[in-house]
Amino acid sequence: MGLIKKFKAKFLDNCCSTCGCRMLERRRQLYMLPMSVGNYISHKEADYYREQLQKVNRKADIPTGIYACGAVEYQCSECGRRAVQLQIFLPVRDQEKYEDTVWFFNGELDNFLWQ
Ligand SMILES: [Zn+2]
C-alpha cells in the first residue's frame, strides 16, 4: 500500500481504513432520535443508538423539535469492510440543521440498518 492510499484512508470519510479503497454506499435509512431541541447530548456509543433510534419512513414522521438521524452503511469495494455513518440533525421546516456526525468503523452497527 502506497503512501497516497494511506493518506486517503486516514483523511477521507469514504475510503476504507483497512485497504484505502473506495467505500460504496450500501444502504440508507432514516431514524428518529428521541431527543428534543435544546437538550442534545452527544453520544459515541453504538449501544446508545441501537437502543434509541426508531426507524421512520419520512422526515414528516418525526415530531417537531425532535432530532432525526440519517444512517448510511458503506462497504469497501475491495476487502468488504463495512462502516456506518450517522448524521444527526434537527429538521426545521424544509431545512436540516446538522448537529453531529458519528462514524462506526469496527462493525459496531453492521447489519443494524437492515433490521
Ligand atoms: Zn477495504
Backbone and ligand atoms as CSV (ligand in chain L), in Angstrom:
chain,resi,resn,atom,element,x,y,z
A,1,MET,N,N,0.849,-1.210,0.000
A,1,MET,CA,C,0.000,0.000,0.000
A,1,MET,C,C,0.879,1.251,0.000
A,2,GLY,N,N,0.659,2.123,-0.966
A,2,GLY,CA,C,1.476,3.343,-1.093
A,2,GLY,C,C,1.089,4.394,-0.081
A,3,LEU,N,N,1.920,5.381,0.005
A,3,LEU,CA,C,1.692,6.478,0.953
A,3,LEU,C,C,0.406,7.245,0.652
A,4,ILE,N,N,0.142,7.413,-0.639
A,4,ILE,CA,C,-1.031,8.199,-1.014
A,4,ILE,C,C,-2.302,7.511,-0.523
A,5,LYS,N,N,-2.357,6.211,-0.671
A,5,LYS,CA,C,-3.523,5.465,-0.210
A,5,LYS,C,C,-3.682,5.585,1.306
A,6,LYS,N,N,-2.574,5.485,2.018
A,6,LYS,CA,C,-2.633,5.609,3.481
A,6,LYS,C,C,-3.186,6.964,3.879
A,7,PHE,N,N,-2.707,7.978,3.179
A,7,PHE,CA,C,-3.135,9.345,3.461
A,7,PHE,C,C,-4.645,9.470,3.255
A,8,LYS,N,N,-5.102,8.930,2.148
A,8,LYS,CA,C,-6.536,8.975,1.833
A,8,LYS,C,C,-7.350,8.249,2.906
A,9,ALA,N,N,-6.869,7.081,3.281
A,9,ALA,CA,C,-7.616,6.277,4.240
A,9,ALA,C,C,-7.770,7.027,5.548
A,10,LYS,N,N,-6.768,7.787,5.876
A,10,LYS,CA,C,-6.810,8.499,7.138
A,10,LYS,C,C,-7.721,9.719,7.092
A,11,PHE,N,N,-7.779,10.394,5.967
A,11,PHE,CA,C,-8.445,11.690,5.946
A,11,PHE,C,C,-9.762,11.756,5.188
A,12,LEU,N,N,-10.023,10.785,4.348
A,12,LEU,CA,C,-11.274,10.861,3.606
A,12,LEU,C,C,-12.291,9.918,4.206
A,13,ASP,N,N,-13.462,10.430,4.473
A,13,ASP,CA,C,-14.521,9.655,5.091
A,13,ASP,C,C,-14.903,8.418,4.281
A,14,ASN,N,N,-14.813,8.534,2.969
A,14,ASN,CA,C,-15.363,7.443,2.176
A,14,ASN,C,C,-14.307,6.453,1.686
A,15,CYS,N,N,-13.144,6.410,2.361
A,15,CYS,CA,C,-12.145,5.414,1.996
A,15,CYS,C,C,-12.006,4.397,3.124
A,16,CYS,N,N,-11.759,3.160,2.716
A,16,CYS,CA,C,-11.640,2.065,3.672
A,16,CYS,C,C,-10.413,2.258,4.557
A,17,SER,N,N,-10.589,2.071,5.854
A,17,SER,CA,C,-9.452,2.259,6.760
A,17,SER,C,C,-8.542,1.034,6.777
A,18,THR,N,N,-8.978,-0.059,6.176
A,18,THR,CA,C,-8.123,-1.242,6.091
A,18,THR,C,C,-7.235,-1.183,4.854
A,19,CYS,N,N,-7.847,-0.975,3.684
A,19,CYS,CA,C,-7.064,-1.057,2.452
A,19,CYS,C,C,-6.995,0.250,1.676
A,20,GLY,N,N,-7.753,1.259,2.078
A,20,GLY,CA,C,-7.676,2.560,1.415
A,20,GLY,C,C,-8.511,2.669,0.153
A,21,CYS,N,N,-9.230,1.623,-0.187
A,21,CYS,CA,C,-10.052,1.668,-1.400
A,21,CYS,C,C,-11.378,2.367,-1.137
A,22,ARG,N,N,-12.099,2.585,-2.218
A,22,ARG,CA,C,-13.361,3.327,-2.089
A,22,ARG,C,C,-14.418,2.555,-1.326
A,23,MET,N,N,-15.126,3.267,-0.465
A,23,MET,CA,C,-16.261,2.683,0.230
A,23,MET,C,C,-17.508,3.053,-0.575
A,24,LEU,N,N,-18.324,2.070,-0.866
A,24,LEU,CA,C,-19.537,2.317,-1.635
A,24,LEU,C,C,-20.753,2.264,-0.725
A,25,GLU,N,N,-21.717,3.122,-1.030
A,25,GLU,CA,C,-22.921,3.160,-0.216
A,25,GLU,C,C,-23.749,1.899,-0.452
A,26,ARG,N,N,-24.122,1.233,0.620
A,26,ARG,CA,C,-24.912,0.006,0.512
A,26,ARG,C,C,-26.370,0.239,0.892
A,27,ARG,N,N,-26.562,1.043,1.906
A,27,ARG,CA,C,-27.930,1.228,2.386
A,27,ARG,C,C,-28.031,2.532,3.165
A,28,ARG,N,N,-29.221,3.114,3.126
A,28,ARG,CA,C,-29.528,4.364,3.772
A,28,ARG,C,C,-30.841,4.205,4.532
A,29,GLN,N,N,-30.912,4.710,5.726
A,29,GLN,CA,C,-32.162,4.612,6.482
A,29,GLN,C,C,-32.300,5.834,7.381
A,30,LEU,N,N,-33.520,6.319,7.477
A,30,LEU,CA,C,-33.797,7.468,8.331
A,30,LEU,C,C,-34.380,6.992,9.660
A,31,TYR,N,N,-33.935,7.621,10.724
A,31,TYR,CA,C,-34.423,7.287,12.064
A,31,TYR,C,C,-34.828,8.553,12.796
A,32,MET,N,N,-35.631,8.355,13.818
A,32,MET,CA,C,-35.890,9.418,14.775
A,32,MET,C,C,-34.988,9.154,15.974
A,33,LEU,N,N,-34.371,10.212,16.473
A,33,LEU,CA,C,-33.546,10.089,17.674
A,33,LEU,C,C,-34.268,10.867,18.768
A,34,PRO,N,N,-34.847,10.162,19.743
A,34,PRO,CA,C,-35.737,10.838,20.695
A,34,PRO,C,C,-35.025,11.761,21.688
A,35,MET,N,N,-34.538,12.885,21.135
A,35,MET,CA,C,-34.012,13.960,21.988
A,35,MET,C,C,-34.624,15.230,21.439
A,36,SER,N,N,-34.991,16.138,22.325
A,36,SER,CA,C,-35.676,17.338,21.863
A,36,SER,C,C,-34.706,18.498,21.704
A,37,VAL,N,N,-35.112,19.456,20.906
A,37,VAL,CA,C,-34.289,20.623,20.619
A,37,VAL,C,C,-33.868,21.308,21.921
A,38,GLY,N,N,-32.594,21.675,22.004
A,38,GLY,CA,C,-32.079,22.320,23.204
A,38,GLY,C,C,-31.547,21.334,24.225
A,39,ASN,N,N,-31.858,20.038,24.047
A,39,ASN,CA,C,-31.412,19.023,25.004
A,39,ASN,C,C,-30.493,17.987,24.363
A,40,TYR,N,N,-29.827,18.408,23.300
A,40,TYR,CA,C,-28.987,17.449,22.596
A,40,TYR,C,C,-27.730,17.117,23.401
A,41,ILE,N,N,-27.479,15.823,23.558
A,41,ILE,CA,C,-26.246,15.352,24.200
A,41,ILE,C,C,-25.554,14.437,23.203
A,42,SER,N,N,-24.278,14.683,22.964
A,42,SER,CA,C,-23.530,13.878,22.008
A,42,SER,C,C,-23.220,12.499,22.587
A,43,HIS,N,N,-23.486,11.463,21.793
A,43,HIS,CA,C,-23.199,10.093,22.211
A,43,HIS,C,C,-22.309,9.433,21.178
A,44,LYS,N,N,-21.358,8.660,21.633
A,44,LYS,CA,C,-20.461,7.975,20.703
A,44,LYS,C,C,-20.606,6.461,20.780
A,45,GLU,N,N,-21.428,5.952,21.685
A,45,GLU,CA,C,-21.537,4.511,21.885
A,45,GLU,C,C,-22.596,3.921,20.960
A,46,ALA,N,N,-22.232,2.850,20.287
A,46,ALA,CA,C,-23.158,2.175,19.379
A,46,ALA,C,C,-24.398,1.681,20.122
A,47,ASP,N,N,-24.231,1.221,21.356
A,47,ASP,CA,C,-25.355,0.702,22.134
A,47,ASP,C,C,-26.445,1.744,22.310
A,48,TYR,N,N,-26.029,2.971,22.525
A,48,TYR,CA,C,-26.996,4.052,22.682
A,48,TYR,C,C,-27.900,4.127,21.451
A,49,TYR,N,N,-27.280,4.123,20.278
A,49,TYR,CA,C,-28.061,4.263,19.045
A,49,TYR,C,C,-28.905,3.023,18.780
A,50,ARG,N,N,-28.354,1.861,19.101
A,50,ARG,CA,C,-29.115,0.633,18.891
A,50,ARG,C,C,-30.396,0.640,19.721
A,51,GLU,N,N,-30.319,1.209,20.909
A,51,GLU,CA,C,-31.491,1.244,21.783
A,51,GLU,C,C,-32.456,2.380,21.455
A,52,GLN,N,N,-31.912,3.514,21.042
A,52,GLN,CA,C,-32.739,4.712,20.932
A,52,GLN,C,C,-33.310,5.007,19.544
A,53,LEU,N,N,-32.602,4.627,18.503
A,53,LEU,CA,C,-33.062,5.007,17.161
A,53,LEU,C,C,-34.348,4.290,16.795
A,54,GLN,N,N,-35.276,5.040,16.250
A,54,GLN,CA,C,-36.552,4.471,15.808
A,54,GLN,C,C,-36.733,4.741,14.320
A,55,LYS,N,N,-36.876,3.668,13.588
A,55,LYS,CA,C,-36.992,3.754,12.148
A,55,LYS,C,C,-38.209,4.571,11.718
A,56,VAL,N,N,-38.012,5.485,10.780
A,56,VAL,CA,C,-39.141,6.215,10.191
A,56,VAL,C,C,-38.984,6.194,8.669
A,57,ASN,N,N,-40.088,6.396,7.980
A,57,ASN,CA,C,-40.025,6.382,6.517
A,57,ASN,C,C,-39.715,7.748,5.933
A,58,ARG,N,N,-40.228,8.795,6.577
A,58,ARG,CA,C,-40.059,10.143,6.030
A,58,ARG,C,C,-39.765,11.106,7.169
A,59,LYS,N,N,-39.138,12.222,6.812
A,59,LYS,CA,C,-38.869,13.263,7.809
A,59,LYS,C,C,-40.162,13.746,8.445
A,60,ALA,N,N,-41.242,13.749,7.656
A,60,ALA,CA,C,-42.526,14.234,8.152
A,60,ALA,C,C,-43.057,13.384,9.304
A,61,ASP,N,N,-42.534,12.170,9.453
A,61,ASP,CA,C,-42.979,11.297,10.544
A,61,ASP,C,C,-42.327,11.662,11.880
A,62,ILE,N,N,-41.380,12.589,11.854
A,62,ILE,CA,C,-40.676,12.973,13.081
A,62,ILE,C,C,-41.355,14.214,13.672
A,63,PRO,N,N,-41.761,14.144,14.928
A,63,PRO,CA,C,-42.449,15.307,15.533
A,63,PRO,C,C,-41.553,16.555,15.541
A,64,THR,N,N,-42.157,17.701,15.504
A,64,THR,CA,C,-41.433,18.976,15.534
A,64,THR,C,C,-40.563,19.058,16.783
A,65,GLY,N,N,-39.318,19.505,16.592
A,65,GLY,CA,C,-38.437,19.706,17.734
A,65,GLY,C,C,-37.707,18.456,18.187
A,66,ILE,N,N,-37.873,17.346,17.442
A,66,ILE,CA,C,-37.184,16.095,17.766
A,66,ILE,C,C,-36.118,15.832,16.694
A,67,TYR,N,N,-35.010,15.291,17.136
A,67,TYR,CA,C,-33.897,15.058,16.216
A,67,TYR,C,C,-34.142,13.885,15.274
A,68,ALA,N,N,-33.498,14.006,14.117
A,68,ALA,CA,C,-33.515,12.940,13.127
A,68,ALA,C,C,-32.097,12.417,12.972
A,69,CYS,N,N,-31.990,11.189,12.502
A,69,CYS,CA,C,-30.675,10.612,12.276
A,69,CYS,C,C,-30.693,9.875,10.939
A,70,GLY,N,N,-29.872,10.343,10.032
A,70,GLY,CA,C,-29.737,9.678,8.740
A,70,GLY,C,C,-28.545,8.728,8.822
A,71,ALA,N,N,-28.804,7.440,8.620
A,71,ALA,CA,C,-27.727,6.454,8.731
A,71,ALA,C,C,-27.391,5.932,7.343
A,72,VAL,N,N,-26.102,5.799,7.086
A,72,VAL,CA,C,-25.647,5.254,5.804
A,72,VAL,C,C,-24.632,4.161,6.079
A,73,GLU,N,N,-24.846,3.016,5.452
A,73,GLU,CA,C,-23.862,1.946,5.571
A,73,GLU,C,C,-23.017,1.925,4.305
A,74,TYR,N,N,-21.696,1.905,4.501
A,74,TYR,CA,C,-20.754,1.826,3.388
A,74,TYR,C,C,-20.039,0.490,3.448
A,75,GLN,N,N,-19.654,0.025,2.271
A,75,GLN,CA,C,-18.849,-1.191,2.245
A,75,GLN,C,C,-17.708,-1.012,1.263
A,76,CYS,N,N,-16.544,-1.478,1.663
A,76,CYS,CA,C,-15.354,-1.358,0.825
A,76,CYS,C,C,-15.511,-2.245,-0.413
A,77,SER,N,N,-15.171,-1.680,-1.574
A,77,SER,CA,C,-15.310,-2.427,-2.823
A,77,SER,C,C,-14.246,-3.513,-2.942
A,78,GLU,N,N,-13.191,-3.414,-2.166
A,78,GLU,CA,C,-12.099,-4.392,-2.259
A,78,GLU,C,C,-12.157,-5.465,-1.170
A,79,CYS,N,N,-12.130,-5.050,0.081
A,79,CYS,CA,C,-11.974,-6.034,1.159
A,79,CYS,C,C,-13.286,-6.350,1.878
A,80,GLY,N,N,-14.355,-5.614,1.554
A,80,GLY,CA,C,-15.650,-5.927,2.147
A,80,GLY,C,C,-15.880,-5.333,3.519
A,81,ARG,N,N,-14.914,-4.595,4.039
A,81,ARG,CA,C,-15.091,-3.975,5.348
A,81,ARG,C,C,-16.249,-2.970,5.303
A,82,ARG,N,N,-17.004,-2.917,6.392
A,82,ARG,CA,C,-18.141,-2.009,6.416
A,82,ARG,C,C,-17.937,-0.876,7.417
A,83,ALA,N,N,-18.638,0.211,7.172
A,83,ALA,CA,C,-18.615,1.349,8.086
A,83,ALA,C,C,-20.009,1.961,8.081
A,84,VAL,N,N,-20.408,2.490,9.214
A,84,VAL,CA,C,-21.726,3.118,9.313
A,84,VAL,C,C,-21.557,4.564,9.766
A,85,GLN,N,N,-22.207,5.460,9.027
A,85,GLN,CA,C,-22.176,6.872,9.365
A,85,GLN,C,C,-23.555,7.303,9.850
A,86,LEU,N,N,-23.581,8.003,10.967
A,86,LEU,CA,C,-24.826,8.571,11.475
A,86,LEU,C,C,-24.722,10.082,11.403
A,87,GLN,N,N,-25.680,10.700,10.749
A,87,GLN,CA,C,-25.723,12.166,10.708
A,87,GLN,C,C,-26.954,12.608,11.463
A,88,ILE,N,N,-26.699,13.333,12.529
A,88,ILE,CA,C,-27.790,13.737,13.408
A,88,ILE,C,C,-28.151,15.181,13.114
A,89,PHE,N,N,-29.413,15.413,12.852
A,89,PHE,CA,C,-29.840,16.763,12.501
A,89,PHE,C,C,-31.241,17.044,13.034
A,90,LEU,N,N,-31.514,18.310,13.074
A,90,LEU,CA,C,-32.835,18.753,13.509
A,90,LEU,C,C,-33.587,19.231,12.267
A,91,PRO,N,N,-34.689,18.585,11.933
A,91,PRO,CA,C,-35.466,19.086,10.791
A,91,PRO,C,C,-36.183,20.377,11.188
A,92,VAL,N,N,-35.862,21.461,10.511
A,92,VAL,CA,C,-36.502,22.747,10.804
A,92,VAL,C,C,-37.173,23.219,9.517
A,93,ARG,N,N,-38.456,23.154,9.494
A,93,ARG,CA,C,-39.251,23.396,8.276
A,93,ARG,C,C,-38.672,22.545,7.151
A,94,ASP,N,N,-38.236,23.159,6.047
A,94,ASP,CA,C,-37.677,22.309,4.996
A,94,ASP,C,C,-36.145,22.279,5.036
A,95,GLN,N,N,-35.560,22.700,6.156
A,95,GLN,CA,C,-34.104,22.656,6.285
A,95,GLN,C,C,-33.675,21.558,7.243
A,96,GLU,N,N,-32.368,21.277,7.203
A,96,GLU,CA,C,-31.809,20.298,8.131
A,96,GLU,C,C,-30.644,20.965,8.852
A,97,LYS,N,N,-30.781,21.104,10.147
A,97,LYS,CA,C,-29.755,21.764,10.940
A,97,LYS,C,C,-28.848,20.678,11.526
A,98,TYR,N,N,-27.646,20.524,10.944
A,98,TYR,CA,C,-26.772,19.421,11.348
A,98,TYR,C,C,-26.105,19.670,12.684
A,99,GLU,N,N,-26.158,18.639,13.504
A,99,GLU,CA,C,-25.693,18.741,14.882
A,99,GLU,C,C,-24.427,17.912,15.082
A,100,ASP,N,N,-24.376,16.728,14.504
A,100,ASP,CA,C,-23.318,15.787,14.837
A,100,ASP,C,C,-23.183,14.740,13.733
A,101,THR,N,N,-21.964,14.234,13.563
A,101,THR,CA,C,-21.739,13.082,12.689
A,101,THR,C,C,-20.925,12.068,13.472
A,102,VAL,N,N,-21.402,10.834,13.495
A,102,VAL,CA,C,-20.716,9.781,14.245
A,102,VAL,C,C,-20.437,8.633,13.281
A,103,TRP,N,N,-19.209,8.135,13.322
A,103,TRP,CA,C,-18.835,7.006,12.460
A,103,TRP,C,C,-18.577,5.767,13.307
A,104,PHE,N,N,-18.967,4.625,12.782
A,104,PHE,CA,C,-18.622,3.349,13.404
A,104,PHE,C,C,-17.883,2.508,12.365
A,105,PHE,N,N,-16.603,2.318,12.611
A,105,PHE,CA,C,-15.741,1.648,11.634
A,105,PHE,C,C,-15.446,0.203,12.006
A,106,ASN,N,N,-15.784,-0.207,13.212
A,106,ASN,CA,C,-15.338,-1.519,13.687
A,106,ASN,C,C,-16.454,-2.543,13.823
A,107,GLY,N,N,-17.484,-2.366,12.993
A,107,GLY,CA,C,-18.546,-3.377,12.961
A,107,GLY,C,C,-19.631,-3.181,14.007
A,108,GLU,N,N,-19.535,-2.091,14.793
A,108,GLU,CA,C,-20.485,-1.887,15.893
A,108,GLU,C,C,-21.936,-1.855,15.412
A,109,LEU,N,N,-22.161,-1.259,14.234
A,109,LEU,CA,C,-23.548,-1.151,13.754
A,109,LEU,C,C,-23.756,-1.893,12.434
A,110,ASP,N,N,-22.853,-2.814,12.097
A,110,ASP,CA,C,-23.055,-3.619,10.892
A,110,ASP,C,C,-24.369,-4.368,11.057
A,111,ASN,N,N,-25.138,-4.424,10.019
A,111,ASN,CA,C,-26.449,-5.098,9.985
A,111,ASN,C,C,-27.570,-4.299,10.634
A,112,PHE,N,N,-27.250,-3.300,11.415
A,112,PHE,CA,C,-28.301,-2.543,12.103
A,112,PHE,C,C,-29.297,-1.924,11.114
A,113,LEU,N,N,-28.798,-1.373,10.030
A,113,LEU,CA,C,-29.667,-0.699,9.065
A,113,LEU,C,C,-30.594,-1.667,8.327
A,114,TRP,N,N,-30.269,-2.938,8.384
A,114,TRP,CA,C,-31.059,-3.934,7.656
A,114,TRP,C,C,-32.143,-4.535,8.540
A,115,GLN,N,N,-32.163,-4.168,9.800
A,115,GLN,CA,C,-33.128,-4.777,10.710
A,115,GLN,C,C,-34.498,-4.121,10.611
L,1,ZN,ZN,ZN,-11.004,-2.211,2.186
